[in-house]
Structure formats: C-alpha cells, structure tokens
Amino acid sequence: MKKKMNFILVIVITLGNAGKGSEPFELRIPQKSQRECEKAAKTFTFSLPAVTIVTHCEPSKENQSPEVRGVSF
C-alpha cells in the first residue's frame, strides 16, 4: 500500500544572475508531514555565487508526484 504524502517541498533554483538569461527550474519532492517538509526546506538554505535557491512547503494535491519542471515568472 502506497503512503499518502501530505506536503510537497518546493525548491526553485535559478542558475546565473536573477535577471536576463536565467532560467529557473523547480523541484517538487513529497514529504510525509509539514514538520518534515519544513525541516527539509532548511537544509536547502545556503548561498553560492550565481545560484539562487528558494524553498517553501505546500499541501499536496491528490495524486501529485515528484517532478522537475521549468518555471516561468
């Protein structure tokens, strides 16, 4: 039986400067609980030159799977 994941850890990564030519992408990773999700989000808070990482948790939608996708703002 497959366990339902209640939250999704969303990680948005932008390579290069946050202006022209940068193409962000998003990772969506299922988490068992909000607490687990928030703990995982903190592990992605670091700073590198020319890389921007933003994380947040959101409730998962029914039948939502892990994915990597491009992001448009």
C-alpha angles and dihedrals in degrees: 000000000000117000116233114239110217101193137037123216106218116201118185113194123190118190117204126009116339089243133066118356096018116125115195122205131195132222117201114196123181118235129191097228143005090252092053090046094051091047091051091047090059092057089064095056105107134116130236129170112265093006124098120190124188122180135187140158126236135177111267122244122230113285093003114161133197112272147163117220143162117261128218121196 
